[in-house]
Amino acid sequence: MNRTYEIMFIVRPDVEEAELDKLIEGFSANVTNGGGEIKSVEKMGRRRLAYTVRKFNDGFYILLNVAAAGSLITEIERRLRVSEQVIKFITVRMDEEEKRLAKVKAIRDTKVKRSAQPIAAPVQAPAAPSDADTEEEKKPVAAAPVEHVASDAPPESVSTAV
């Protein structure tokens, strides 16, 4: 049974571009000869490593998306391990991740989005004010009484309400 895998490996920085292409073609040929399928090959370029690996501080990152059987992937990993140009590699099985993401997406699609709901009718503005309301608005407001503070309080804390 073929499953989907991502194989990322880092190649030494002193490898020439032609040798890098030859290395990628070699791994691709191993996959196709073993009954697998190369979905995509992505050269991510030369990048700085987070820490020193085999006395190298940077390397060429290569990402292979592969559909293959598990036994073929173990063979590819073995070849990556013994290859002198490859300084680090990782293989991740993606079909479980894709299945999980599809399940989450299906759950999200079943829920109603607020942005898809129709907008409610706007609330009407209050009626025009009557004559009685306008007369009350014109009257001056009486001043609020001043609070008295005990005389033993420090002068900084004395405040008056306006």
RAQUIJO-V43730 format. One record per backbone hydrogen bond with DSSP energy under -1.0 kcal/mol. CO is the residue of the C=O (numbers start at 0). NH is the residue of the N-H. If there is no record, write none. Layout:
co = <CO	CO>
nh = <NH	NH>
//
This chain:
co = <2	3	3	4	5	6	7	8	9	9	10	11	15	16	17	18	19	20	21	22	23	24	25	26	27	28	29	30	31	36	39	41	44	46	52	55	56	58	59	60	61	62	63	64	64	65	66	67	68	69	70	71	72	73	74	75	76	77	78	84	87	89	91	93	94	95	96	97	98	99	100	101	102	103	104	105	129	130	131	132	133	149	153>
nh = <67	93	94	65	91	63	89	61	86	87	59	14	19	20	21	22	23	24	25	26	27	28	29	30	31	32	33	35	34	66	64	62	60	58	55	52	48	46	10	43	8	41	6	38	39	4	36	2	72	73	74	75	76	77	78	79	80	81	82	11	9	7	5	97	98	99	100	101	102	103	104	105	106	107	108	109	133	134	135	136	137	152	156>
//
